[in-house]
Structures are given as C-alpha cells and as structure tokens.
Amino acid sequence: MFSLAVPRNVLWLLVPLFGCWLPCLSDLKVLVRLEDGQVTEENIQADSEKDYITLEFKKTDGTFVTYLADFKQDVKIFRVLILGELERGQSQFQALCFITRLHSNEIIPSESMSKLRQKNPHAVRQAEETRGTDTIQMDVAVNFTKGVQLSPHIHNICAEAKEAIYTRQEDVRLWLERGIDASMFEVLPQPSSLPSLHPCKVCNQDWKPCICSYHLGLEWVPCSLKYCKNRDSSGKMSSYRCGIRSCQKAYNFHFYVTQKQLCLWDEET
Ligand SMILES: *[C@@H]1O[C@H](CO)[C@@H](O)[C@H](O)[C@H]1NC(C)=O
C-alpha cells in the first residue's frame, strides 16, 4: 500500500507521478489576488525535460503577463502585452520583453514544479512571503534575431516585442564572460550621458525620447520547497519534500523609448 505522509494543513502536494513519462509536462491553475484586490487565474506550466517554467496571468486592465524561467540558461524572461488605446493612435497591443539573470532562489526547479498539485483549487492564494520591489535600469537592447543564443525561448516569447527587448549591463557582463556573442547587445542612451533625457512621466511632448517605467507585480510564485520529517519503522528520522513556499515579488523596470508615444501608461495622475 502506498500512503503519502501528509501533515494536516499542508495545501500543496509534491506527488510522485506514476503515468508521467519524460518529457513530463504539467499545467497548474491557481487563483491569486492581484495588487488591486481582483482575483485572476495564474497558469503555471512546467517542462522538466527542457527545464523551464512559464507562469502566466491576465491583469484587471487586460494586460497579459508571462514569466518564463529558463533553468538551462539561468535566464528569466518577462513579457507583457499591454492593450493599446486605439483612440490615441496606438496599435492593438504593445509588447515588452525584459530579460535578466535567473537566481536559484526565485522559483522552484522545473522538476518539482511538474509534480506540484493543490488540494483545494478553488481557494484564492496569497503569498506567504513578501520579497519587495526591485528597481532595475534596463539599459541595453537585445537583438531579437541573435537573442536565441541567450535563450531559445526568446523566439517564442518575445516575437511580438522584437523592437522592445531589454536587459541590463550588469547581466550582459556576466553573459559575455560565459561566451555569449556581444553583438546582440546595444547599450541604450542614459540620462547620465544625455541630460535632455527625462522620465516619460514628466515629458510633455509625445515624439520625444524618454525613460519609460513599467511596474510588474508577481503576486504568487512557488519560490522554495518545504521539507517535512518522517520517522520510519526503526525510528530513524528522514526529511522529504512535502510542499512549497510562495512569494510575492515586484519589479520596476526603467527603459529607454524613442518617443513618449510608446509609454502612454506612464503618466502623471
Ligand atoms: C539584428 O541582427 C540581425 C542579424 O545579424 C541583423 O540583420 C539586424 O539588422 C539586427 N537588428 C538590429 C536592430 O540591429
């Protein structure tokens, strides 16, 4: 007989997957509360063989957010599809891609993710840990065609954002040390070198270049594994993975745009 030693009040199960052969793909839907109080469905897919996770959700204003963690390349990609304001001459939607280094404590491994099941799928989740907001200067543009070297996922995820793929110099330095081709990166103008460059928020001419800001909040990310203790028949203690810990994390991305038109959400209110 098989029994999972599940302590009371554990909501998350890491189940051994009988009937799951490699590649092991999984799809988990989790209800989460957004910053504005609304509830949305987060869709988390894991591929343990290709070793990546995607987490997607729609914000209240219709913006569609994708977070892809590529463990093979230690790269994370955020893509946002922002609905345009047609009456202001914008296209149907605007896509942005932000690429930075993936650290080991940001999200659980794809192999654990693919085994994660929830006990009560109708419960609205709230993260157990708040990890605050990172402000990141995305001061480098990434060439879409060459970006495949950085992560093969860029071709799928950032296809709509070809002209708006950003990263930062700090990460580029590390990638160059790893032998990534430097010609895919282009350092963008910065306020330090171009004093006429201001935040788009305070710029009042639609055609002027400026520094745009985008706030991205991830309300619920399975960020680490929980371990439970077990005593076997001989009395020996052992620990095993029995669940996850969830985190909330936000980012403020600052990036160069050639005209304020491309940053209409960022306005003084
Ligand atoms: C990106 O790289 C491709 C392939 O080398 C090149 O043809 C293209 O002009 C580059 N794009 C930009 C915006 O530099």
The ligand as a MOL file (V3000), in Angstrom:
LIG
                    3D

  0  0  0     0  0            999 V3000
M  V30 BEGIN CTAB
M  V30 COUNTS 14 14 0 0 0
M  V30 BEGIN ATOM
M  V30 1 C 19.8720 42.0750 -35.5410 0
M  V30 2 O 20.6870 41.0790 -36.0820 0
M  V30 3 C 20.3520 40.7280 -37.4090 0
M  V30 4 C 21.1910 39.5180 -37.8090 0
M  V30 5 O 22.5520 39.7860 -37.6770 0
M  V30 6 C 20.5540 41.9370 -38.3230 0
M  V30 7 O 20.2300 41.6090 -39.6570 0
M  V30 8 C 19.6760 43.0740 -37.8290 0
M  V30 9 O 19.9120 44.2490 -38.5900 0
M  V30 10 C 19.9400 43.3560 -36.3530 0
M  V30 11 N 18.9300 44.3050 -35.8920 0
M  V30 12 C 19.2390 45.4680 -35.3220 0
M  V30 13 C 18.0840 46.3190 -34.9180 0
M  V30 14 O 20.3890 45.8250 -35.1370 0
M  V30 END ATOM
M  V30 BEGIN BOND
M  V30 1 1 1 2
M  V30 2 1 1 10
M  V30 3 1 2 3
M  V30 4 1 3 4
M  V30 5 1 3 6
M  V30 6 1 4 5
M  V30 7 1 6 7
M  V30 8 1 6 8
M  V30 9 1 8 9
M  V30 10 1 8 10
M  V30 11 1 10 11
M  V30 12 1 11 12
M  V30 13 1 12 13
M  V30 14 2 12 14
M  V30 END BOND
M  V30 END CTAB
M  END
